Amino acid sequence: MVKVAVIGAGVTGMSIVRELTRYQNIEVHVIEKQSDVGWGVSKANTALIHGGYDDDPERFPVRAKLCIRGNRLWHRWVKELQIPHIWNGALIVAKKDEDFKELEILLERGRKNGVPEMRIIEREELFAMEPHVVKDALGALWVPVVGQIGPIPAVIAIAENAVANGAKLHLDSEVLDIEHTEKDWIIKTPQESIRADYVINAAGLYADKIARMAGFENFSITPRKGEYWLFDDDVAPKPAHVLFPTPTKISKGVVVTTEISGHLMIGPNAQNLPAEEKENLANTREGLDEVWHKAQEIWPAMPPRSKVIRTFAGLRPEPPEGDFIIRHEDAGFINAAGIRSPGLTSAPAIAEEVANIIAGLGVELKIKNDWNPMRQEISHFFMMTPQMVNDMVAKSPAYGKIVCRCNKVSEGDVLEAIERMKFIGVKTPCVDSVKFRTKATTGTCQGSFCRPRIVKLLAEAYNLQPWQITLKGPGSEMGVGDIKVLLRGDAQ
Ligand SMILES: Cc1cc2nc3c(=O)[nH]c(=O)nc-3n(C[C@H](O)[C@H](O)[C@H](O)COP(=O)(O)OP(=O)(O)OC[C@H]3O[C@@H](n4cnc5c(N)ncnc54)[C@H](O)[C@@H]3O)c2cc1C
């Protein structure tokens, strides 16, 4: 057996892990500092499966190649893994005659990269597709192959499938040091030291730090912030397609879209931060204003601000030269670093690339006969017909109790989420783990009603006191202790 340790359980790391579980002679471990999978860069992004027309193959050959391949693979992965998705296509809107020159460049590049079915459409066709787009729009580039997925549900689905196929997940395990011995690598976490023949560095914003621990000092990763506004699902109108402005030299521009749960979403902008600000996820007034004004330039029918349910930010892990760093360094240490946009799109193709690198290092990859590509989606009360609800309630009354009113999440859904958390090895019970599996707490009230109910269910399932349950891992406990002890009069 060849032992491979993947550092980082984001979309890149987990896709690599899934790919490696195909082989009978590879034992694959993933080491992640957070309490659950997908909580790094993979959590907060635009969630687009890009078409592959943006990346200039002359300047960014790795991105250009892997984006288009990733798009194709996602068409298969969303089916195998039952990942929420929509293939609704993108429109890159032109407002000036000069914009068509840029659209022609994108069309030409897309064709070169192998993007199918792209074409420039006239004003009439654009307005038939999007009647509420800005009135002075002249036309658009239509890219039907673009889609949207739920990024965290996707990472969770990949993780469940990888674990079902034999991968081992080490959560709450921050890599503190990496040592190279004569024979192998030793990866040190606070709990254990993990031995590996090959190490794959998929640590997102911290890939430079992990590479340095292993003795490779050849790149640094800097954060580039993008901010978003998310609106309630009952706002109207909402676009049916992903809307982009015509891009500039520095940016793809602010996107206006209806994300897969039905919420209007606008963003992101692009703000370069210093290397040490890798945790700076704060929203800023300037950033949010910029996003709002830019979105209005293609979508003037913006809802009132009272319809905003959330603002958030994500940080792109920018590599120094702009292209992904996917290469074998030395002695079996492989970087999958600098995975900025379109990293979500490219992840399944990055996974293939890494498997090829391992094969190129002389490991014969022997296919497992019983590898199972399929994974079943968690049940969602809000997607069930009345007949299905009756059948589920007959099996378990928990499906008849609503925990989250905004998104119609039942107690049965939450209990199933907890079972699935335990299946992949979530040791620290977190409300966010339930949120990302069920959508509870993400509706209009943002958890005011359901959070205490979820805490109670987590406490029962993990045999803990409610105040020991965390929001998102150690350090975010719900409370400091039993504050009702005085009322009850049983203080010791
Ligand atoms: C604003 C924005 C918009 C974007 N939009 C899109 C889009 O629409 N389409 C698209 O294709 N891409 C998009 N991207 C890019 C995409 O989100 C990323 O490329 C992708 O999520 C990177 O995934 P990753 O697994 O490499 O990194 P991460 O998800 O960050 O995973 C790395 C993991 O490593 C862990 N880790 C770090 N250090 C350690 C350590 N010492 N020990 C153990 N674990 C560690 C982290 O906790 C993390 O979970 C966008 C990104 C941003 C920020």
The ligand as an SDF file (V2000), in Angstrom:
LIG
                    3D

 53 58  0  0  0  0  0  0  0  0999 V2000
  -14.9120   35.6470   -3.6990 C   0  0  0  0  0  0  0  0  0  0  0  0
  -14.6370   34.3480   -4.3960 C   0  0  0  0  0  0  0  0  0  0  0  0
  -15.4040   33.9480   -5.4890 C   0  0  0  0  0  0  0  0  0  0  0  0
  -15.1180   32.7620   -6.1500 C   0  0  0  0  0  0  0  0  0  0  0  0
  -15.9590   32.3290   -7.1270 N   0  0  0  0  0  0  0  0  0  0  0  0
  -15.7040   31.1590   -7.7540 C   0  0  0  0  0  0  0  0  0  0  0  0
  -16.5990   30.6630   -8.7230 C   0  0  0  0  0  0  0  0  0  0  0  0
  -17.6770   31.2040   -8.9420 O   0  0  0  0  0  0  0  0  0  0  0  0
  -16.2440   29.5400   -9.3920 N   0  0  0  0  0  0  0  0  0  0  0  0
  -15.0670   28.8990   -9.1700 C   0  0  0  0  0  0  0  0  0  0  0  0
  -14.7740   27.9290   -9.8600 O   0  0  0  0  0  0  0  0  0  0  0  0
  -14.2330   29.3030   -8.1820 N   0  0  0  0  0  0  0  0  0  0  0  0
  -14.5400   30.4030   -7.4660 C   0  0  0  0  0  0  0  0  0  0  0  0
  -13.7200   30.8260   -6.4640 N   0  0  0  0  0  0  0  0  0  0  0  0
  -12.5230   30.0480   -6.1540 C   0  0  0  0  0  0  0  0  0  0  0  0
  -12.8240   28.8370   -5.2710 C   0  0  0  0  0  0  0  0  0  0  0  0
  -13.6920   29.1610   -4.2130 O   0  0  0  0  0  0  0  0  0  0  0  0
  -11.5120   28.3040   -4.7210 C   0  0  0  0  0  0  0  0  0  0  0  0
  -10.6160   28.1240   -5.7840 O   0  0  0  0  0  0  0  0  0  0  0  0
  -11.6560   26.9720   -4.0090 C   0  0  0  0  0  0  0  0  0  0  0  0
  -12.7160   27.0020   -3.0790 O   0  0  0  0  0  0  0  0  0  0  0  0
  -10.3560   26.6390   -3.2950 C   0  0  0  0  0  0  0  0  0  0  0  0
  -10.5480   25.4400   -2.5960 O   0  0  0  0  0  0  0  0  0  0  0  0
   -9.3590   24.7960   -1.7930 P   0  0  0  0  0  0  0  0  0  0  0  0
   -9.8360   23.4640   -1.3620 O   0  0  0  0  0  0  0  0  0  0  0  0
   -8.1120   24.8720   -2.5900 O   0  0  0  0  0  0  0  0  0  0  0  0
   -9.1500   25.7680   -0.5470 O   0  0  0  0  0  0  0  0  0  0  0  0
   -9.9670   25.7530    0.8480 P   0  0  0  0  0  0  0  0  0  0  0  0
  -11.4080   25.5570    0.6260 O   0  0  0  0  0  0  0  0  0  0  0  0
   -9.5360   26.9620    1.5980 O   0  0  0  0  0  0  0  0  0  0  0  0
   -9.4160   24.4580    1.5750 O   0  0  0  0  0  0  0  0  0  0  0  0
   -8.1680   24.4530    2.2160 C   0  0  0  0  0  0  0  0  0  0  0  0
   -8.3500   23.7890    3.5570 C   0  0  0  0  0  0  0  0  0  0  0  0
   -7.0830   23.6450    4.1820 O   0  0  0  0  0  0  0  0  0  0  0  0
   -7.2640   23.7820    5.5580 C   0  0  0  0  0  0  0  0  0  0  0  0
   -5.9840   24.0980    6.1910 N   0  0  0  0  0  0  0  0  0  0  0  0
   -5.2580   25.2300    6.0520 C   0  0  0  0  0  0  0  0  0  0  0  0
   -4.1570   25.1730    6.8320 N   0  0  0  0  0  0  0  0  0  0  0  0
   -4.1710   23.9740    7.4530 C   0  0  0  0  0  0  0  0  0  0  0  0
   -3.3250   23.3310    8.4020 C   0  0  0  0  0  0  0  0  0  0  0  0
   -2.2070   23.9170    8.8770 N   0  0  0  0  0  0  0  0  0  0  0  0
   -3.6610   22.0970    8.8430 N   0  0  0  0  0  0  0  0  0  0  0  0
   -4.7930   21.4750    8.4010 C   0  0  0  0  0  0  0  0  0  0  0  0
   -5.6520   22.0600    7.5250 N   0  0  0  0  0  0  0  0  0  0  0  0
   -5.3310   23.2860    7.0570 C   0  0  0  0  0  0  0  0  0  0  0  0
   -8.2890   24.8990    5.6780 C   0  0  0  0  0  0  0  0  0  0  0  0
   -8.9480   24.8880    6.9280 O   0  0  0  0  0  0  0  0  0  0  0  0
   -9.2140   24.5980    4.5090 C   0  0  0  0  0  0  0  0  0  0  0  0
  -10.3450   23.8470    4.9000 O   0  0  0  0  0  0  0  0  0  0  0  0
  -14.0150   31.9780   -5.7440 C   0  0  0  0  0  0  0  0  0  0  0  0
  -13.2690   32.3510   -4.6090 C   0  0  0  0  0  0  0  0  0  0  0  0
  -13.6070   33.5070   -3.9270 C   0  0  0  0  0  0  0  0  0  0  0  0
  -12.8920   33.8300   -2.6520 C   0  0  0  0  0  0  0  0  0  0  0  0
  1  2  1  0
  2  3  1  0
  2 52  2  0
  3  4  2  0
  4  5  1  0
  4 50  1  0
  5  6  2  0
  6  7  1  0
  6 13  1  0
  7  8  2  0
  7  9  1  0
  9 10  1  0
 10 11  2  0
 10 12  1  0
 12 13  2  0
 13 14  1  0
 14 15  1  0
 14 50  1  0
 15 16  1  0
 16 17  1  0
 16 18  1  0
 18 19  1  0
 18 20  1  0
 20 21  1  0
 20 22  1  0
 22 23  1  0
 23 24  1  0
 24 25  2  0
 24 26  1  0
 24 27  1  0
 27 28  1  0
 28 29  2  0
 28 30  1  0
 28 31  1  0
 31 32  1  0
 32 33  1  0
 33 34  1  0
 33 48  1  0
 34 35  1  0
 35 36  1  0
 35 46  1  0
 36 37  1  0
 36 45  1  0
 37 38  2  0
 38 39  1  0
 39 40  1  0
 39 45  2  0
 40 41  1  0
 40 42  2  0
 42 43  1  0
 43 44  2  0
 44 45  1  0
 46 47  1  0
 46 48  1  0
 48 49  1  0
 50 51  2  0
 51 52  1  0
 52 53  1  0
M  END
$$$$
